[in-house]
Amino acid sequence: MTKQTVNFLVDLDIHEGKFDSFESIAQEMIASTQQEPGALGYEWCLSSDRKRCRLIETYADAGAVLAHMTGPAVQKGVPKMLESSSISRFEVYGDPGPEAAAMLAKVGAEVFAPWRGLNR
């Protein structure tokens, strides 16, 4: 991770009997995010029992994060997603910028600022 990129790690618990709905919403959100030029990665990983999902997101910079947060994937997709799942963990790695940070805080995201490391 460079200082510029921003990564999200979101853990979701899928409600009993809601997998089909969850899957449909995930597909809509993926299609929407695919249209965002600053969205570098948007991977949904599913547990073998199909009860938990981990979303791993990578954005080019704080501007790309804000575009995602104010775009249809979040504004339309997240409310639908929360009808079939709940967020159990939401971590942000990097600087999402002040406006996006305020939005992320409202959903309980914890922001980890870059500190030390190596990225090639």
DSSP file (Angstrom, degrees, kcal/mol; ACC not computed):
  #  RESIDUE AA STRUCTURE BP1 BP2  ACC     N-H-->O    O-->H-N    N-H-->O    O-->H-N    TCO  KAPPA ALPHA  PHI   PSI    X-CA   Y-CA   Z-CA
    1    1 A M              0   0    0      0, 0.0     2,-0.1     0, 0.0    93,-0.0   0.000 360.0 360.0 360.0 125.9    0.0    0.0    0.0
    2    2 A T        -     0   0    0      1,-0.1   118,-0.0   116,-0.0   116,-0.0  -0.447 360.0-103.3 -86.0 170.0    1.4    3.4   -0.9
    3    3 A K  S    S+     0   0    0      1,-0.2    92,-0.6    -2,-0.1    -1,-0.1   0.792 120.6  53.1 -63.0 -25.4    0.5    6.5    1.0
    4    4 A Q  S    S+     0   0    0     90,-0.1    -1,-0.2    57,-0.1    58,-0.1   0.906  92.4  78.7 -80.7 -42.7   -1.8    7.4   -1.8
    5    5 A T        -     0   0    0     56,-0.1     2,-0.4    89,-0.1    90,-0.3  -0.269  64.6-152.2 -69.1 155.6   -4.0    4.3   -2.1
    6    6 A V  E     -A   59   0A   0     53,-2.2    53,-3.1    88,-0.1     2,-0.4  -0.997   8.3-163.4-130.2 132.3   -6.8    3.6    0.3
    7    7 A N  E     -AB  58  93A   0     86,-2.7    86,-3.3    -2,-0.4     2,-0.4  -0.917   3.4-158.1-118.7 143.3   -8.0    0.1    1.2
    8    8 A F  E     -AB  57  92A   0     49,-2.3    49,-2.2    -2,-0.4     2,-0.4  -0.927   3.6-168.1-114.4 143.6  -11.2   -1.1    2.8
    9    9 A L  E     +AB  56  91A   0     82,-2.7    82,-2.8    -2,-0.4     2,-0.5  -0.960  15.3 178.7-128.3 113.3  -11.7   -4.4    4.6
   10   10 A V  E     -AB  55  90A   0     45,-2.6    45,-3.2    -2,-0.4     2,-0.5  -0.967  14.0-159.9-123.0 123.0  -15.4   -5.0    5.3
   11   11 A D  E     -AB  54  89A   0     78,-2.9    77,-2.7    -2,-0.5    78,-1.3  -0.888  13.0-169.1-102.0 130.9  -16.8   -8.1    7.0
   12   12 A L  E     -AB  53  87A   0     41,-3.2    41,-2.5    -2,-0.5     2,-0.6  -0.954  16.3-149.5-122.0 136.6  -20.4   -8.9    6.5
   13   13 A D  E     -AB  52  86A   0     73,-3.0    73,-2.1    -2,-0.4     2,-0.4  -0.933  23.0-138.3-102.1 121.0  -22.7  -11.4    8.2
   14   14 A I  E     - B   0  85A   0     37,-3.0    71,-0.3    -2,-0.6     5,-0.1  -0.662  20.9-118.0 -84.9 128.7  -25.3  -12.7    5.8
   15   15 A H    >   -     0   0    0     69,-2.5     3,-2.2    -2,-0.4     4,-0.2  -0.314  40.3 -86.7 -66.2 146.2  -28.8  -13.0    7.4
   16   16 A E  T 3  S+     0   0    0      1,-0.3    -1,-0.1     2,-0.1    35,-0.0  -0.265 112.8   6.7 -53.6 129.2  -30.4  -16.5    7.5
   17   17 A G  T 3  S+     0   0    0     -3,-0.1    -1,-0.3     1,-0.1     4,-0.2   0.546 106.8  97.2  75.9   7.9  -32.3  -17.2    4.3
   18   18 A K    <>  +     0   0    0     -3,-2.2     4,-2.7    66,-0.2     5,-0.2   0.253  41.5 107.6-112.4  11.6  -31.1  -14.0    2.6
   19   19 A F  H  > S+     0   0    0      1,-0.2     4,-3.1     2,-0.2     5,-0.2   0.917  78.8  51.4 -60.1 -44.8  -28.1  -15.3    0.5
   20   20 A D  H  > S+     0   0    0      1,-0.2     4,-1.9     2,-0.2    -1,-0.2   0.909 113.4  45.0 -59.7 -42.7  -29.9  -15.0   -2.9
   21   21 A S  H  > S+     0   0    0      2,-0.2     4,-2.2     1,-0.2    -1,-0.2   0.922 113.3  50.9 -64.8 -44.8  -30.9  -11.4   -2.2
   22   22 A F  H  X S+     0   0    0     -4,-2.7     4,-2.5     1,-0.2    -2,-0.2   0.915 109.6  50.6 -58.4 -45.4  -27.4  -10.7   -0.9
   23   23 A E  H  X S+     0   0    0     -4,-3.1     4,-2.1     1,-0.2    -1,-0.2   0.899 109.6  50.2 -62.3 -42.0  -25.8  -12.2   -4.0
   24   24 A S  H  X S+     0   0    0     -4,-1.9     4,-1.8    -5,-0.2    -1,-0.2   0.914 112.1  46.8 -63.5 -43.6  -28.0  -10.1   -6.3
   25   25 A I  H  X S+     0   0    0     -4,-2.2     4,-2.6     2,-0.2    -2,-0.2   0.897 108.9  55.2 -66.0 -40.7  -27.2   -6.9   -4.5
   26   26 A A  H  X S+     0   0    0     -4,-2.5     4,-2.5     1,-0.2    -1,-0.2   0.919 107.0  51.0 -58.3 -43.5  -23.5   -7.7   -4.6
   27   27 A Q  H  X S+     0   0    0     -4,-2.1     4,-2.3     1,-0.2    -1,-0.2   0.904 110.1  49.2 -61.5 -41.9  -23.6   -8.1   -8.4
   28   28 A E  H  X S+     0   0    0     -4,-1.8     4,-2.1     1,-0.2    -1,-0.2   0.915 112.2  48.2 -62.2 -43.2  -25.4   -4.7   -8.7
   29   29 A M  H  X S+     0   0    0     -4,-2.6     4,-2.6     2,-0.2    -2,-0.2   0.877 110.7  50.9 -67.6 -37.3  -22.7   -3.1   -6.5
   30   30 A I  H  X S+     0   0    0     -4,-2.5     4,-2.2     2,-0.2    -1,-0.2   0.935 110.2  49.5 -64.1 -46.1  -19.9   -4.7   -8.5
   31   31 A A  H  X S+     0   0    0     -4,-2.3     4,-0.5     1,-0.2    -2,-0.2   0.897 113.8  46.3 -60.6 -40.7  -21.3   -3.5  -11.8
   32   32 A S  H >< S+     0   0    0     -4,-2.1     3,-1.2     1,-0.2     4,-0.2   0.927 112.9  48.0 -67.8 -45.4  -21.7    0.0  -10.4
   33   33 A T  H >< S+     0   0    0     -4,-2.6     3,-1.9     1,-0.3     6,-0.3   0.817  99.8  67.9 -66.4 -30.3  -18.2    0.1   -8.9
   34   34 A Q  H 3< S+     0   0    0     -4,-2.2    -1,-0.3     1,-0.3    -2,-0.2   0.753  94.5  58.8 -60.4 -23.8  -16.7   -1.2  -12.1
   35   35 A Q  T << S+     0   0    0     -3,-1.2    -1,-0.3    -4,-0.5    -2,-0.2   0.548  84.0  94.2 -82.4  -8.2  -17.7    2.2  -13.7
   36   36 A E    X   -     0   0    0     -3,-1.9     3,-1.6    -4,-0.2    28,-0.0  -0.770  64.5-155.9 -89.4 114.5  -15.5    4.1  -11.2
   37   37 A P  T 3  S+     0   0    0      0, 0.0    -1,-0.2     0, 0.0    27,-0.1   0.790  91.6  53.4 -62.4 -28.0  -12.1    4.8  -12.7
   38   38 A G  T 3  S+     0   0    0     26,-0.1    22,-2.6    25,-0.1     2,-0.9   0.491  81.8  99.6 -87.1  -2.2  -10.4    5.2   -9.3
   39   39 A A  E <   +C   59   0A   0     -3,-1.6    20,-0.2    -6,-0.3     3,-0.1  -0.757  45.2 172.5 -84.5 107.0  -11.7    1.8   -8.0
   40   40 A L  E     +     0   0A   0     18,-2.2     2,-0.3    -2,-0.9    19,-0.2   0.770  64.5  12.5 -88.5 -28.6   -8.7   -0.4   -8.4
   41   41 A G  E     +C   58   0A   0     17,-1.9    17,-2.6     2,-0.0    -1,-0.3  -0.992  50.4 169.6-151.9 142.7  -10.0   -3.5   -6.7
   42   42 A Y  E     +C   57   0A   0     -2,-0.3     2,-0.5    15,-0.2    15,-0.2  -0.598  20.7 170.9-155.7  81.3  -13.4   -4.6   -5.4
   43   43 A E  E     -C   56   0A   0     13,-2.8    13,-3.0    -2,-0.1     2,-0.6  -0.856  20.4-158.7-110.4 130.1  -13.3   -8.3   -4.4
   44   44 A W  E     -C   55   0A   0     -2,-0.5     2,-0.5    11,-0.2    11,-0.2  -0.924  11.6-168.2-105.4 121.1  -16.1  -10.2   -2.5
   45   45 A C  E     -C   54   0A   0      9,-3.1     9,-3.1    -2,-0.6     2,-0.4  -0.944   6.3-154.5-115.8 130.9  -14.8  -13.3   -0.7
   46   46 A L  E     -C   53   0A   0     -2,-0.5     7,-0.2     7,-0.2     2,-0.0  -0.849  14.3-123.1-112.3 137.2  -17.4  -15.8    0.6
   47   47 A S    >   -     0   0    0      5,-2.7     3,-1.8    -2,-0.4     5,-0.0  -0.337  33.3-109.2 -68.9 158.3  -17.0  -18.3    3.5
   48   48 A S  T 3  S+     0   0    0      1,-0.3    -1,-0.1     2,-0.1    -2,-0.0   0.784 120.6  51.7 -63.9 -26.6  -17.6  -21.9    2.6
   49   49 A D  T 3  S-     0   0    0      3,-0.0    -1,-0.3     1,-0.0    -2,-0.0   0.467 107.3-128.0 -87.5  -0.6  -20.9  -21.9    4.6
   50   50 A R  S <  S+     0   0    0     -3,-1.8    -2,-0.1     2,-0.2     3,-0.1   0.779  82.2 107.9  59.7  31.0  -22.1  -18.8    2.7
   51   51 A K  S    S+     0   0    0      1,-0.2   -37,-3.0   -38,-0.1     2,-0.4   0.570  73.3  43.8-108.2 -15.6  -22.8  -17.0    5.9
   52   52 A R  E     -A   13   0A   0    -39,-0.2    -5,-2.7    33,-0.0     2,-0.4  -0.974  60.5-170.4-134.2 146.5  -20.0  -14.5    5.9
   53   53 A C  E     -AC  12  46A   0    -41,-2.5   -41,-3.2    -2,-0.4     2,-0.5  -0.995   8.9-155.3-135.3 140.9  -18.5  -12.3    3.2
   54   54 A R  E     -AC  11  45A   0     -9,-3.1    -9,-3.1    -2,-0.4     2,-0.5  -0.979   9.0-158.0-117.5 126.2  -15.3  -10.2    3.2
   55   55 A L  E     -AC  10  44A   0    -45,-3.2   -45,-2.6    -2,-0.5     2,-0.6  -0.909   5.2-167.8-105.3 123.6  -15.2   -7.3    0.9
   56   56 A I  E     -AC   9  43A   0    -13,-3.0   -13,-2.8    -2,-0.5     2,-0.4  -0.955  11.7-178.1-115.8 116.0  -11.7   -6.1    0.0
   57   57 A E  E     -AC   8  42A   0    -49,-2.2   -49,-2.3    -2,-0.6     2,-0.4  -0.896  12.2-168.5-119.4 142.7  -11.6   -2.7   -1.8
   58   58 A T  E     -AC   7  41A   0    -17,-2.6   -18,-2.2    -2,-0.4   -17,-1.9  -0.995   6.0-171.3-132.7 128.7   -8.7   -0.7   -3.2
   59   59 A Y  E     -AC   6  39A   0    -53,-3.1   -53,-2.2    -2,-0.4   -20,-0.2  -0.912  28.8-128.8-120.4 146.3   -9.0    2.9   -4.3
   60   60 A A  S    S-     0   0    0    -22,-2.6     2,-0.3    -2,-0.4   -21,-0.1   0.834  80.8 -34.2 -61.5 -35.8   -6.4    5.0   -6.1
   61   61 A D  S  > S-     0   0    0    -23,-0.2     4,-1.7   -56,-0.1     3,-0.3  -0.941  76.7 -68.8-169.9-176.6   -6.6    7.9   -3.7
   62   62 A A  H  > S+     0   0    0     -2,-0.3     4,-2.4     1,-0.2     5,-0.2   0.842 126.0  57.5 -62.0 -34.9   -8.9    9.9   -1.4
   63   63 A G  H  > S+     0   0    0      1,-0.2     4,-2.2     2,-0.2    -1,-0.2   0.889 105.9  49.3 -63.1 -39.1  -10.8   11.4   -4.4
   64   64 A A  H  > S+     0   0    0     -3,-0.3     4,-2.0     2,-0.2    -1,-0.2   0.861 109.3  52.9 -68.2 -35.5  -11.6    7.9   -5.6
   65   65 A V  H  X S+     0   0    0     -4,-1.7     4,-2.9     2,-0.2    -2,-0.2   0.941 110.1  47.3 -62.9 -47.3  -12.9    7.0   -2.1
   66   66 A L  H  X S+     0   0    0     -4,-2.4     4,-2.0     1,-0.2    -2,-0.2   0.897 109.9  53.1 -63.0 -40.4  -15.2   10.0   -2.1
   67   67 A A  H  X S+     0   0    0     -4,-2.2     4,-0.6     1,-0.2    -1,-0.2   0.901 112.7  45.2 -60.6 -40.1  -16.4    9.2   -5.6
   68   68 A H  H >< S+     0   0    0     -4,-2.0     3,-0.8     1,-0.2     6,-0.7   0.928 111.8  51.1 -68.4 -45.1  -17.3    5.7   -4.4
   69   69 A M  H 3< S+     0   0    0     -4,-2.9    -2,-0.2     1,-0.2    -1,-0.2   0.806 117.8  38.7 -64.5 -29.9  -18.9    6.9   -1.1
   70   70 A T  H 3< S+     0   0    0     -4,-2.0    -1,-0.2    -5,-0.2    -2,-0.2   0.455 103.8  91.3 -99.3  -2.2  -21.1    9.4   -3.0
   71   71 A G  S XX S-     0   0    0     -3,-0.8     4,-2.8    -4,-0.6     3,-0.6  -0.262  93.3 -93.0 -89.4 177.7  -21.8    7.1   -6.0
   72   72 A P  H 3>>S+     0   0    0      0, 0.0     4,-2.0     0, 0.0     5,-1.9   0.786 115.8  66.0 -64.7 -30.7  -24.6    4.6   -6.6
   73   73 A A  I 34>S+     0   0    0      3,-0.2     5,-0.6     1,-0.2    -4,-0.1   0.920 118.5  24.8 -58.3 -41.9  -22.8    1.5   -5.2
   74   74 A V  I <>5S+     0   0    0     -6,-0.7     4,-0.9    -3,-0.6    -1,-0.2   0.914 125.0  47.9 -87.1 -48.9  -22.8    3.0   -1.8
   75   75 A Q  I  <5S+     0   0    0     -4,-2.8    -2,-0.2    -7,-0.3    -1,-0.1   0.856 132.5  15.7 -66.6 -35.8  -25.8    5.4   -1.9
   76   76 A K  I  X5S+     0   0    0     -4,-2.0     4,-1.0    -5,-0.3    -3,-0.2   0.798 129.2  47.9-102.3 -40.8  -28.2    2.9   -3.4
   77   77 A G  I  ><S+     0   0    0     -5,-1.9     4,-2.9     1,-0.2    -3,-0.2   0.899 103.5  56.3 -74.0 -42.6  -26.5   -0.5   -2.9
   78   78 A V  H  X<S+     0   0    0     -4,-0.9     4,-2.5    -5,-0.6    -1,-0.2   0.918 105.1  51.1 -62.5 -45.1  -25.5   -0.3    0.8
   79   79 A P  H  4 S+     0   0    0      0, 0.0     4,-0.3     0, 0.0    -1,-0.2   0.911 114.5  45.4 -58.3 -38.7  -29.0    0.3    2.1
   80   80 A K  H >< S+     0   0    0     -4,-1.0     3,-1.5     1,-0.2     4,-0.5   0.920 111.3  52.8 -65.8 -43.5  -30.2   -2.7    0.1
   81   81 A M  H >X S+     0   0    0     -4,-2.9     3,-1.4     1,-0.3     4,-0.9   0.867 102.2  59.1 -60.5 -37.3  -27.2   -4.8    1.2
   82   82 A L  T 3< S+     0   0    0     -4,-2.5    -1,-0.3     1,-0.3    -2,-0.2   0.544  94.2  66.1 -74.4  -4.8  -28.0   -4.0    4.9
   83   83 A E  T <4 S+     0   0    0     -3,-1.5    -1,-0.3    -4,-0.3    -2,-0.2   0.705 114.8  28.7 -80.6 -21.8  -31.4   -5.6    4.4
   84   84 A S  T <4 S+     0   0    0     -3,-1.4   -69,-2.5    -4,-0.5     2,-0.3   0.382 129.9  20.0-118.5   0.9  -29.8   -9.0    3.9
   85   85 A S  E  <  -B   14   0A   0     -4,-0.9     2,-0.3   -71,-0.3   -71,-0.2  -0.964  62.0-135.3-157.2 170.6  -26.6   -8.6    5.9
   86   86 A S  E     -B   13   0A   0    -73,-2.1   -73,-3.0    -2,-0.3     2,-0.5  -0.983  26.4-113.3-134.7 150.1  -24.9   -6.7    8.7
   87   87 A I  E     +B   12   0A   0     -2,-0.3   -75,-0.2   -75,-0.2     3,-0.1  -0.698  31.2 172.9 -82.7 123.4  -21.4   -5.2    9.0
   88   88 A S  E    S+     0   0A   0    -77,-2.7     2,-0.3    -2,-0.5   -76,-0.2   0.631  71.8  10.6-103.3 -19.3  -19.4   -6.9   11.7
   89   89 A R  E     -B   11   0A   0    -78,-1.3   -78,-2.9     2,-0.0    -1,-0.4  -0.957  56.8-179.9-157.2 140.9  -16.1   -5.2   10.9
   90   90 A F  E     +B   10   0A   0     18,-0.3    20,-2.5    -2,-0.3     2,-0.4  -0.885  11.9 173.4-145.5 110.3  -15.1   -2.2    8.7
   91   91 A E  E     -Bd   9 110A   0    -82,-2.8   -82,-2.7    -2,-0.3     2,-0.4  -0.941  14.5-159.4-121.3 142.2  -11.5   -1.1    8.5
   92   92 A V  E     -Bd   8 111A   0     18,-2.9    20,-3.6    -2,-0.4     2,-0.6  -0.977   3.5-160.5-120.9 130.6   -9.9    1.5    6.3
   93   93 A Y  E     +Bd   7 112A   0    -86,-3.3   -86,-2.7    -2,-0.4     2,-0.2  -0.952  61.1  15.2-115.6 115.2   -6.2    1.6    5.6
   94   94 A G  S    S-     0   0    0     18,-2.8   -88,-0.1    -2,-0.6    18,-0.1  -0.572 103.8 -49.7 113.9 178.7   -4.8    4.9    4.3
   95   95 A D        -     0   0    0    -92,-0.6   -33,-0.1   -90,-0.3    -2,-0.1  -0.807  42.4-177.4 -95.4 107.2   -6.2    8.5    4.2
   96   96 A P        -     0   0    0      0, 0.0     4,-0.4     0, 0.0   -30,-0.2   0.530  49.3-108.3 -79.8  -3.9   -9.7    8.6    2.8
   97   97 A G     >  -     0   0    0      3,-0.1     4,-2.5     1,-0.1     5,-0.2   0.050  34.1 -79.9  88.2 155.3   -9.9   12.4    3.1
   98   98 A P  H  > S+     0   0    0      0, 0.0     4,-1.9     0, 0.0     5,-0.1   0.869 125.5  48.1 -63.3 -40.9  -11.9   14.4    5.6
   99   99 A E  H  > S+     0   0    0      2,-0.2     4,-1.6     1,-0.2     5,-0.1   0.947 116.9  41.5 -67.6 -47.4  -15.3   14.2    3.9
  100  100 A A  H  > S+     0   0    0     -4,-0.4     4,-2.9     1,-0.2     5,-0.2   0.877 111.1  58.3 -66.5 -36.7  -15.2   10.5    3.3
  101  101 A A  H  X S+     0   0    0     -4,-2.5     4,-2.2     1,-0.2    -1,-0.2   0.898 105.7  49.6 -59.8 -40.2  -13.7    9.9    6.8
  102  102 A A  H  X S+     0   0    0     -4,-1.9     4,-1.1     2,-0.2    -1,-0.2   0.899 112.5  47.3 -65.2 -40.1  -16.8   11.6    8.3
  103  103 A M  H  X S+     0   0    0     -4,-1.6     4,-0.5     1,-0.2     3,-0.3   0.910 112.4  49.6 -65.9 -42.1  -19.1    9.4    6.2
  104  104 A L  H ><>S+     0   0    0     -4,-2.9     5,-2.3     1,-0.2     3,-1.1   0.859 104.4  58.6 -66.0 -36.3  -17.2    6.3    7.1
  105  105 A A  H ><5S+     0   0    0     -4,-2.2     3,-1.6     1,-0.2    -1,-0.2   0.849  96.8  62.9 -62.2 -33.5  -17.3    7.1   10.8
  106  106 A K  H 3<5S+     0   0    0     -4,-1.1    -1,-0.2    -3,-0.3    -2,-0.2   0.747 106.1  44.5 -65.0 -23.4  -21.1    7.1   10.7
  107  107 A V  T <<5S-     0   0    0     -3,-1.1    -1,-0.3    -4,-0.5    -2,-0.2   0.245 123.7-103.0-104.3  12.1  -21.1    3.4    9.7
  108  108 A G  T < 5 +     0   0    0     -3,-1.6   -18,-0.3     1,-0.2    -3,-0.2   0.652  62.4 161.7  83.0  15.9  -18.5    2.6   12.4
  109  109 A A      < -     0   0    0     -5,-2.3     2,-0.5    -6,-0.1    -1,-0.2  -0.455  31.0-142.4 -70.8 141.1  -15.4    2.3   10.1
  110  110 A E  E     -d   91   0A   0    -20,-2.5   -18,-2.9    -2,-0.1     2,-0.5  -0.917  12.9-145.6-104.2 128.4  -12.1    2.4   11.9
  111  111 A V  E     -d   92   0A   0     -2,-0.5     2,-0.6   -20,-0.2   -18,-0.2  -0.824   9.0-164.3 -99.7 127.4   -9.4    4.3    9.9
  112  112 A F  E     -d   93   0A   0    -20,-3.6   -18,-2.8    -2,-0.5     3,-0.1  -0.951  15.4-144.5-108.9 116.2   -5.7    3.2   10.2
  113  113 A A        -     0   0    0     -2,-0.6   -18,-0.0   -20,-0.2  -110,-0.0  -0.511  30.7 -94.5 -78.0 146.5   -3.3    5.8    8.9
  114  114 A P        +     0   0    0      0, 0.0    -1,-0.1     0, 0.0     3,-0.1  -0.330  53.4 161.2 -57.2 141.2   -0.2    4.6    7.0
  115  115 A W        -     0   0    0      1,-0.4     2,-0.3    -3,-0.1  -112,-0.0   0.614  53.9 -18.9-127.9 -65.9    2.7    4.4    9.4
  116  116 A R  S    S+     0   0    0      2,-0.0    -1,-0.4     0, 0.0     2,-0.3  -0.968  76.6  92.8-145.1 158.4    5.6    2.3    8.3
  117  117 A G        -     0   0    0     -2,-0.3     2,-0.4    -3,-0.1     0, 0.0  -0.963  55.1 -86.8 152.8-165.9    6.2   -0.4    5.7
  118  118 A L        +     0   0    0     -2,-0.3     2,-0.4  -116,-0.0    -2,-0.0  -0.998  26.7 177.2-145.2 135.1    7.3   -1.3    2.2
  119  119 A N              0   0    0     -2,-0.4    -2,-0.0     1,-0.1     0, 0.0  -0.976 360.0 360.0-141.0 126.6    5.4   -1.5   -1.0
  120  120 A R              0   0    0     -2,-0.4    -1,-0.1  -118,-0.0  -118,-0.0   0.406 360.0 360.0-107.5 360.0    7.0   -2.4   -4.4
